[in-house]
């Protein structure tokens, strides 16, 4: 989990994509918020959803989908953002 979190944070920071990080390990309110905001169809069959999770408006995105979008050069479209001019990471899925 830690490696995946570092992967997501590193990508967002390197591409100057604004984000708000919520630590669910040290903050019960953040943990509760994440559990309440992960859509039913994205929840595991048992237990709680695991980080890292990305949220954009009402969308909850998991690491596997993020990784696939990154591999396909479609992260900006995946995140629902407009790619900066000249970016290869802006193609649509």
Z-matrix of the N, CA and C atoms (Angstrom, degrees):
N
C 1 1.456
C 2 1.529 1 109.96
N 3 1.320 2 116.64 1 -44.55
C 4 1.466 3 120.65 2 -178.01
C 5 1.535 4 110.97 3 -59.51
N 6 1.337 5 117.31 4 -43.10
C 7 1.465 6 120.59 5 179.51
C 8 1.528 7 111.06 6 -63.16
N 9 1.333 8 116.70 7 -41.07
C 10 1.462 9 120.01 8 178.39
C 11 1.526 10 110.56 9 -64.92
N 12 1.332 11 117.36 10 -40.70
C 13 1.463 12 120.72 11 178.04
C 14 1.523 13 110.25 12 -61.76
N 15 1.329 14 116.41 13 -45.02
C 16 1.462 15 120.40 14 179.51
C 17 1.523 16 110.87 15 -63.44
N 18 1.321 17 116.99 16 -36.88
C 19 1.459 18 122.47 17 178.39
C 20 1.530 19 110.64 18 -61.83
N 21 1.322 20 116.59 19 -48.51
C 22 1.470 21 121.17 20 -179.82
C 23 1.530 22 110.25 21 -64.79
N 24 1.342 23 117.16 22 -50.05
C 25 1.462 24 120.51 23 -178.97
C 26 1.526 25 111.27 24 -60.49
N 27 1.328 26 116.48 25 -43.30
C 28 1.465 27 120.25 26 179.48
C 29 1.512 28 111.69 27 -60.68
N 30 1.329 29 117.05 28 -42.37
C 31 1.460 30 120.76 29 179.34
C 32 1.526 31 110.87 30 -64.50
N 33 1.330 32 116.61 31 -48.15
C 34 1.466 33 120.53 32 -179.08
C 35 1.520 34 111.32 33 -61.12
N 36 1.325 35 116.89 34 -43.78
C 37 1.464 36 120.62 35 -179.97
C 38 1.524 37 111.39 36 -66.76
N 39 1.336 38 117.52 37 -45.20
C 40 1.467 39 121.61 38 -178.74
C 41 1.521 40 111.65 39 -61.93
N 42 1.326 41 116.57 40 -31.92
C 43 1.465 42 120.93 41 -179.09
C 44 1.523 43 112.94 42 -98.03
N 45 1.332 44 115.48 43 9.68
C 46 1.469 45 122.24 44 176.90
C 47 1.529 46 112.29 45 53.00
N 48 1.337 47 115.39 46 42.35
C 49 1.455 48 122.14 47 176.35
C 50 1.529 49 107.14 48 -93.04
N 51 1.316 50 116.63 49 121.31
C 52 1.460 51 120.48 50 -179.04
C 53 1.523 52 110.45 51 -67.64
N 54 1.338 53 115.67 52 140.42
C 55 1.450 54 120.78 53 179.10
C 56 1.522 55 109.50 54 -156.23
N 57 1.313 56 114.39 55 163.23
C 58 1.459 57 121.70 56 173.88
C 59 1.523 58 106.65 57 -118.55
N 60 1.307 59 116.03 58 124.10
C 61 1.463 60 120.99 59 -179.66
C 62 1.525 61 109.05 60 -93.49
N 63 1.329 62 116.28 61 133.77
C 64 1.464 63 121.62 62 177.45
C 65 1.520 64 108.15 63 -120.69
N 66 1.323 65 116.20 64 117.17
C 67 1.458 66 122.31 65 -179.62
C 68 1.523 67 108.80 66 -85.59
N 69 1.333 68 116.77 67 111.55
C 70 1.465 69 119.30 68 -178.70
C 71 1.522 70 112.06 69 -89.41
N 72 1.333 71 117.12 70 -11.21
C 73 1.462 72 120.01 71 -179.88
C 74 1.529 73 111.22 72 -75.03
N 75 1.308 74 116.49 73 -35.27
C 76 1.461 75 120.28 74 -173.58
C 77 1.523 76 113.37 75 -107.78
N 78 1.337 77 117.79 76 -0.09
C 79 1.455 78 119.53 77 -173.45
C 80 1.531 79 110.07 78 -138.64
N 81 1.309 80 116.50 79 111.01
C 82 1.468 81 122.05 80 -178.38
C 83 1.526 82 111.86 81 -62.76
N 84 1.329 83 117.85 82 -36.47
C 85 1.471 84 120.91 83 178.41
C 86 1.526 85 110.92 84 -62.07
N 87 1.338 86 117.15 85 -42.29
C 88 1.463 87 120.58 86 178.14
C 89 1.528 88 111.08 87 -65.67
N 90 1.321 89 116.91 88 -39.44
C 91 1.462 90 122.08 89 178.67
C 92 1.528 91 109.96 90 -62.30
N 93 1.329 92 116.11 91 -45.28
C 94 1.459 93 121.70 92 179.07
C 95 1.538 94 110.06 93 -63.52
N 96 1.333 95 116.08 94 -43.19
C 97 1.462 96 121.04 95 179.85
C 98 1.527 97 110.32 96 -59.27
N 99 1.339 98 117.17 97 -45.29
C 100 1.455 99 119.88 98 -179.11
C 101 1.524 100 110.99 99 -63.43
N 102 1.328 101 117.59 100 -46.31
C 103 1.468 102 120.23 101 -179.71
C 104 1.515 103 111.31 102 -59.11
N 105 1.327 104 117.26 103 -38.97
C 106 1.461 105 121.37 104 -178.05
C 107 1.527 106 112.86 105 -74.38
N 108 1.333 107 117.54 106 -24.87
C 109 1.463 108 120.62 107 -173.81
C 110 1.517 109 115.10 108 -101.19
N 111 1.315 110 118.29 109 -4.51
C 112 1.466 111 120.38 110 174.31
C 113 1.528 112 107.16 111 -80.44
N 114 1.329 113 118.26 112 122.79
C 115 1.465 114 120.75 113 -179.21
C 116 1.530 115 111.87 114 -60.07
N 117 1.316 116 115.22 115 152.18
C 118 1.470 117 121.77 116 -179.39
C 119 1.526 118 112.11 117 -51.52
N 120 1.335 119 117.14 118 -43.77
C 121 1.460 120 120.04 119 -176.30
C 122 1.526 121 113.96 120 -71.95
N 123 1.338 122 117.25 121 -8.53
C 124 1.463 123 121.44 122 178.18
C 125 1.519 124 112.81 123 -105.10
N 126 1.317 125 116.89 124 1.09
C 127 1.466 126 120.19 125 -178.26
C 128 1.518 127 110.79 126 -85.40
N 129 1.339 128 116.70 127 145.73
C 130 1.465 129 118.98 128 177.26
C 131 1.523 130 110.65 129 -68.74
N 132 1.338 131 116.39 130 159.49
C 133 1.467 132 121.19 131 -179.16
C 134 1.526 133 111.24 132 -60.43
N 135 1.316 134 116.54 133 -34.48
C 136 1.468 135 119.94 134 176.72
C 137 1.517 136 109.10 135 -139.82
N 138 1.307 137 116.33 136 150.64
C 139 1.460 138 120.93 137 -179.89
C 140 1.514 139 112.18 138 82.43
N 141 1.318 140 114.76 139 -169.25
C 142 1.460 141 121.84 140 -178.38
C 143 1.523 142 110.88 141 -101.62
N 144 1.339 143 116.96 142 154.68
C 145 1.458 144 120.06 143 175.75
C 146 1.535 145 109.30 144 -62.48
N 147 1.310 146 115.82 145 142.39
C 148 1.457 147 120.58 146 -178.05
C 149 1.522 148 111.30 147 -101.37
N 150 1.312 149 116.80 148 149.73
C 151 1.457 150 120.22 149 173.69
C 152 1.523 151 110.13 150 -73.86
N 153 1.301 152 120.88 151 167.94
C 154 1.457 153 122.76 152 -4.62
C 155 1.521 154 111.37 153 -80.17
N 156 1.309 155 115.16 154 146.70
C 157 1.458 156 123.54 155 175.54
C 158 1.519 157 106.37 156 -126.05
N 159 1.293 158 116.62 157 145.26
C 160 1.456 159 121.94 158 175.52
C 161 1.519 160 106.85 159 -116.57
N 162 1.316 161 116.36 160 135.50
C 163 1.455 162 121.62 161 179.11
C 164 1.519 163 108.43 162 -121.34
N 165 1.330 164 115.29 163 133.17
C 166 1.451 165 121.67 164 175.67
C 167 1.515 166 105.87 165 -136.50
N 168 1.325 167 115.32 166 109.39
C 169 1.462 168 121.82 167 -173.41
C 170 1.527 169 108.26 168 55.96
N 171 1.309 170 118.18 169 -119.35
C 172 1.461 171 120.47 170 -177.29
C 173 1.529 172 112.09 171 -95.95
N 174 1.325 173 117.23 172 3.20
C 175 1.464 174 121.15 173 -179.01
C 176 1.522 175 110.63 174 -91.10
N 177 1.316 176 115.46 175 137.83
C 178 1.459 177 122.64 176 173.77
C 179 1.518 178 107.19 177 -114.42
N 180 1.309 179 116.39 178 125.70
C 181 1.456 180 121.48 179 -174.46
C 182 1.518 181 109.09 180 -121.12
N 183 1.329 182 117.42 181 134.23
C 184 1.458 183 118.77 182 -178.78
C 185 1.530 184 111.17 183 -97.75
N 186 1.326 185 114.95 184 170.47
C 187 1.459 186 120.36 185 -175.88
C 188 1.529 187 112.14 186 -61.85
N 189 1.325 188 117.96 187 -42.01
C 190 1.467 189 119.79 188 -177.75
C 191 1.522 190 111.57 189 -59.87
N 192 1.321 191 116.79 190 -41.42
C 193 1.464 192 120.59 191 177.99
C 194 1.534 193 110.31 192 -67.91
N 195 1.336 194 117.22 193 -39.17
C 196 1.469 195 121.76 194 176.43
C 197 1.529 196 109.79 195 -60.57
N 198 1.330 197 116.89 196 -47.52
C 199 1.462 198 121.85 197 -179.05
C 200 1.523 199 110.63 198 -59.81
N 201 1.329 200 117.14 199 -44.69
C 202 1.460 201 121.38 200 179.26
C 203 1.528 202 111.00 201 -63.00
N 204 1.324 203 117.03 202 -42.64
C 205 1.467 204 120.74 203 178.70
C 206 1.526 205 110.43 204 -63.85
N 207 1.317 206 116.69 205 -39.77
C 208 1.464 207 120.17 206 178.82
C 209 1.527 208 110.23 207 -64.58
N 210 1.322 209 117.42 208 -42.55
C 211 1.461 210 121.38 209 179.32
C 212 1.528 211 111.41 210 -63.87
N 213 1.334 212 116.86 211 -29.37
C 214 1.466 213 122.28 212 -179.62
C 215 1.526 214 112.74 213 -95.05
N 216 1.330 215 117.18 214 11.25
C 217 1.468 216 122.02 215 -178.00
C 218 1.521 217 112.21 216 53.32
N 219 1.337 218 115.77 217 43.43
C 220 1.461 219 120.24 218 -177.27
C 221 1.527 220 112.14 219 -130.48
N 222 1.325 221 117.62 220 29.29
C 223 1.465 222 120.14 221 -174.85
C 224 1.521 223 112.27 222 -65.93
N 225 1.327 224 117.96 223 -41.31
C 226 1.470 225 118.68 224 -178.72
C 227 1.524 226 110.43 225 -63.24
N 228 1.318 227 117.50 226 -43.29
C 229 1.461 228 120.51 227 177.27
C 230 1.523 229 109.88 228 -63.93
N 231 1.332 230 117.10 229 -42.13
C 232 1.462 231 122.62 230 178.56
C 233 1.527 232 110.94 231 -57.97
N 234 1.340 233 116.39 232 -42.23
C 235 1.463 234 120.94 233 -179.19
C 236 1.524 235 113.03 234 -81.64
N 237 1.323 236 117.24 235 -6.22
C 238 1.461 237 120.64 236 -179.23
C 239 1.518 238 112.37 237 76.18
N 240 1.333 239 116.16 238 29.66
C 241 1.462 240 121.84 239 -177.71
C 242 1.522 241 110.11 240 -114.23
N 243 1.324 242 115.76 241 157.78
C 244 1.447 243 121.43 242 173.50
C 245 1.519 244 107.86 243 -85.41
N 246 1.308 245 116.60 244 128.68
C 247 1.461 246 121.15 245 179.71
C 248 1.521 247 110.01 246 -71.72
N 249 1.333 248 116.55 247 144.13
C 250 1.458 249 118.79 248 175.79
C 251 1.537 250 110.37 249 -67.59
N 252 1.326 251 117.79 250 154.81
C 253 1.468 252 120.64 251 -179.74
C 254 1.540 253 111.16 252 -54.81
N 255 1.322 254 115.97 253 135.92
C 256 1.448 255 121.19 254 177.03
C 257 1.518 256 114.58 255 82.75
N 258 1.319 257 117.07 256 2.90
C 259 1.463 258 121.11 257 -177.60
C 260 1.515 259 110.45 258 -81.81
N 261 1.344 260 116.19 259 136.05
C 262 1.453 261 120.95 260 173.79
C 263 1.512 262 111.17 261 -83.99
N 264 1.324 263 117.20 262 -11.72
C 265 1.457 264 122.49 263 -174.20
C 266 1.521 265 110.29 264 -91.80
N 267 1.313 266 118.62 265 22.60
C 268 1.436 267 120.62 266 -176.48
C 269 1.509 268 115.31 267 -114.48
N 270 1.305 269 117.14 268 3.18
C 271 1.453 270 119.35 269 179.94
C 272 1.508 271 110.79 270 -67.25
N 273 1.321 272 115.61 271 152.54
C 274 1.460 273 120.07 272 -178.31
C 275 1.522 274 111.07 273 -84.48
N 276 1.351 275 114.79 274 153.53
C 277 1.463 276 120.98 275 177.81
C 278 1.512 277 110.63 276 -69.14
